[in-house]
Amino acid sequence: MKTLAIRLEDEQHARLTILAKLSEVSLTDAIREAIDAYLAKLSADPELSAKAEAFNAAIDREAAEQRDAIAALFGTTKPASSRSRQAKG
């Protein structure tokens, strides 16, 4: 579990504290629930999903380039470009 410190405006803190008390949850649980709701909202966003796919592809390309560089330097593994051609063929 990670610890996160955040700064809230005084009014935000007061409203959050009151709502947490009225809901009979701790301030920490109220914040966690709000974050969970926000994460669920973002995860359902098709635009962010498309960005995530593009980001994942960029990670894969960078990893392949690094594997190729290691193979060229040390000859320990086959270049990624060869592996992908073999898998396709």
C-alpha positions in Angstrom: 0.0 0.0 0.0 1.2 3.5 -0.9 0.9 6.7 1.1 -0.2 9.8 -0.8 -0.3 13.3 0.6 -2.6 15.7 -1.1 -3.4 19.4 -0.6 -7.0 20.5 -0.5 -8.6 23.9 -0.3 -10.0 24.5 3.2 -13.6 24.5 1.8 -13.0 21.2 0.0 -11.6 19.6 3.2 -14.5 20.9 5.2 -17.1 19.6 2.7 -15.3 16.2 2.4 -15.1 15.9 6.2 -18.8 16.7 6.7 -19.9 14.3 3.9 -17.7 11.5 5.2 -19.2 12.0 8.7 -22.8 12.0 7.4 -22.0 8.9 5.3 -20.5 7.3 8.4 -17.2 6.5 6.6 -13.7 7.6 7.4 -12.1 10.5 5.5 -9.7 8.0 4.0 -12.5 5.7 2.9 -14.4 8.6 1.3 -11.3 9.6 -0.6 -10.6 6.0 -1.7 -14.2 5.7 -2.9 -14.0 8.9 -4.9 -10.8 7.8 -6.5 -12.3 4.4 -7.4 -15.3 6.2 -9.0 -12.9 8.5 -10.9 -10.7 5.6 -12.1 -13.8 3.7 -13.3 -15.0 6.7 -15.2 -11.6 7.2 -16.9 -11.3 3.5 -17.7 -14.6 3.6 -19.6 -13.5 6.5 -21.8 -12.9 5.2 -25.3 -10.5 8.1 -26.1 -8.3 7.1 -23.2 -8.5 3.4 -24.2 -7.2 4.3 -27.7 -4.4 6.3 -26.2 -3.5 3.4 -24.0 -3.3 1.1 -27.0 -1.0 3.5 -28.8 1.1 3.8 -25.6 1.3 0.0 -25.3 2.5 -0.2 -29.0 5.2 2.4 -28.3 6.4 0.4 -25.3 6.6 -2.7 -27.4 8.5 -0.9 -30.2 11.0 0.5 -27.7 11.5 -2.8 -26.0 12.2 -4.5 -29.4 14.7 -1.8 -30.2 16.5 -2.3 -26.9 16.5 -6.1 -27.4 18.0 -5.6 -30.9 20.6 -3.3 -29.5 21.6 -5.9 -26.8 21.7 -8.6 -29.4 23.9 -6.5 -31.6 26.3 -5.7 -28.8 26.5 -9.1 -27.1 25.1 -11.6 -29.6 23.2 -13.2 -26.8 19.7 -13.2 -28.3 18.1 -13.0 -31.8 17.0 -9.5 -32.8 13.3 -8.9 -32.1 12.7 -8.1 -35.8 13.8 -11.7 -36.7 11.6 -13.2 -34.0 8.5 -11.3 -35.2 9.2 -12.4 -38.8 9.6 -16.0 -37.7 6.3 -15.8 -35.7 4.5 -14.4 -38.7 6.0 -16.9 -41.2 
